[in-house]
Amino acid sequence: MASSVSSCRSSRRPRRRAFTLIEILVVVVILGVLAAIVIPQFVGVTGDVERTSFISDVRIFVEAAGRFQIDTGAYLEDSSSGELPTGFEPYIQEEMWTRTTPIGGVWDAELDSFGITSGLGVHFNGEGETRDDAYMTRIDEIFDDGDLATGAFRRIAGDRYYYIIEED
């Protein structure tokens, strides 16, 4: 009798149910579809943040260059790309200038070159990502007149996009 009681008890135990392979695959596919929808939206946001940060930095540097000119009576001197112009140290944080810009490339100041008296901007010299005219035109649309050939923000050479402080 004891054996029949124990066999009845064992048959009444609830069975543990596991996920089937099909159920797991369905969940993985759903997560993949959701990721395919969401990730491109975040990539676009990252580009907007980079552009906005770049524009903000340009404005900071242009304002600092204006203060430099008022204090010294001269424009920033020409510097090698990525190197802080001499005398500009008190006006900005050096690490802001010497690091890669938010969109790639390095900061640069020009004096009496490329047809301008004074300008500062980005030189895509192989450091970080290099941007093309289409990308830079989007920045110009936010920042200036949307045309890289006119206005204050321009393309002054193949891989150089500058805010023009003074023209020849």
C-alpha positions in Angstrom: 0.0 0.0 0.0 2.8 2.4 0.8 4.1 2.0 -2.7 0.8 3.0 -4.3 0.5 6.1 -2.1 4.0 7.2 -3.1 3.3 6.6 -6.7 0.1 8.7 -6.5 2.0 11.5 -4.8 4.7 11.6 -7.4 2.2 11.7 -10.3 0.5 14.7 -8.7 3.6 16.8 -8.4 3.4 19.9 -10.6 5.8 19.6 -13.5 8.3 22.3 -14.0 7.8 23.9 -17.4 10.8 25.3 -19.3 10.9 27.7 -22.3 11.0 25.9 -25.6 13.6 26.7 -28.2 10.9 28.4 -30.3 9.9 30.7 -27.5 13.4 31.8 -26.9 14.0 32.4 -30.6 10.8 34.5 -30.8 12.0 36.7 -27.9 15.5 37.1 -29.5 13.8 38.2 -32.9 11.6 40.7 -31.1 14.6 42.2 -29.3 16.5 42.4 -32.6 13.6 44.2 -34.3 13.4 46.7 -31.4 17.2 47.3 -31.5 17.0 47.9 -35.2 14.4 50.6 -34.6 16.0 52.3 -31.6 19.7 52.3 -32.4 19.6 54.5 -35.6 17.7 57.1 -33.6 20.5 57.3 -31.1 23.1 57.6 -33.8 21.3 60.7 -35.2 21.2 62.2 -31.7 24.9 61.7 -31.3 25.6 63.6 -34.6 23.4 66.5 -33.4 25.3 66.6 -30.1 28.6 66.6 -31.9 27.5 69.5 -34.2 26.1 71.5 -31.4 29.2 71.0 -29.3 31.4 72.1 -32.2 29.4 75.2 -32.9 29.5 76.1 -29.2 33.3 75.7 -29.1 33.7 77.8 -32.2 31.7 80.6 -30.6 33.8 80.4 -27.4 37.0 80.6 -29.4 35.7 83.5 -31.6 34.7 85.4 -28.5 38.1 84.7 -26.9 39.9 85.8 -30.1 37.9 89.1 -29.9 39.0 89.7 -26.3 42.6 88.8 -27.4 42.4 91.4 -30.2 41.0 94.1 -27.9 43.7 93.4 -25.2 46.7 93.1 -27.6 45.6 95.1 -30.7 46.5 92.2 -32.9 44.9 89.1 -34.4 45.8 85.6 -33.2 49.0 84.5 -34.9 49.1 81.7 -37.3 49.6 78.4 -35.5 50.3 74.8 -36.6 47.1 72.8 -36.7 46.3 71.5 -33.2 48.7 73.9 -31.5 47.5 76.8 -29.3 48.4 80.2 -30.8 51.0 82.1 -28.8 49.4 84.4 -26.2 46.0 82.7 -26.4 46.6 80.7 -23.1 44.9 83.3 -20.8 41.8 83.4 -22.9 40.8 79.7 -23.2 41.5 76.4 -21.6 44.4 75.0 -23.5 43.0 71.4 -23.4 39.9 72.6 -25.3 42.1 73.8 -28.2 44.6 71.0 -28.3 42.2 68.0 -28.2 40.4 66.7 -31.3 37.3 68.8 -32.1 33.9 67.3 -31.3 33.4 66.4 -35.0 37.0 65.3 -35.7 40.0 67.1 -37.0 42.0 69.7 -34.9 41.6 73.4 -34.1 43.6 75.8 -36.1 44.2 79.6 -36.4 45.1 81.3 -39.6 46.6 84.7 -40.1 47.1 86.3 -43.6 46.6 83.0 -45.5 43.9 81.3 -47.6 42.6 84.7 -48.6 41.7 85.8 -45.1 43.3 88.1 -42.6 42.2 86.1 -39.5 40.1 83.0 -38.9 39.9 80.0 -36.7 38.3 76.6 -37.3 38.8 73.0 -37.9 41.5 71.4 -40.0 40.8 67.8 -41.0 44.3 66.6 -41.0 43.7 62.9 -40.3 43.1 63.1 -36.6 39.7 61.8 -35.7 36.9 61.5 -38.2 37.1 63.6 -41.4 33.9 65.4 -42.5 32.8 66.3 -46.0 31.0 69.4 -47.4 27.6 67.9 -46.8 28.2 67.4 -43.1 29.8 70.8 -42.8 27.0 72.5 -44.7 24.6 71.2 -42.1 26.7 72.9 -39.5 26.7 76.1 -41.6 22.9 76.0 -41.8 22.7 76.1 -38.0 25.6 78.5 -37.5 25.6 80.8 -40.4 24.0 81.1 -43.9 24.0 77.5 -45.1 26.6 78.2 -47.8 30.2 77.2 -47.3 31.3 79.7 -49.9 29.8 82.8 -48.2 29.2 84.2 -44.8 31.3 84.0 -41.7 31.7 80.2 -41.6 33.4 78.9 -44.7 35.5 76.3 -46.4 38.8 78.0 -47.0 40.6 75.0 -48.4 39.9 71.4 -49.2 40.0 70.1 -45.6 39.7 73.4 -43.7 36.4 75.0 -42.4 36.8 78.3 -40.6 35.0 81.1 -38.9 36.3 84.3 -40.6 37.2 87.0 -38.1 38.6 89.4 -40.7 38.9 89.3 -44.5 41.6 90.7 -46.7 
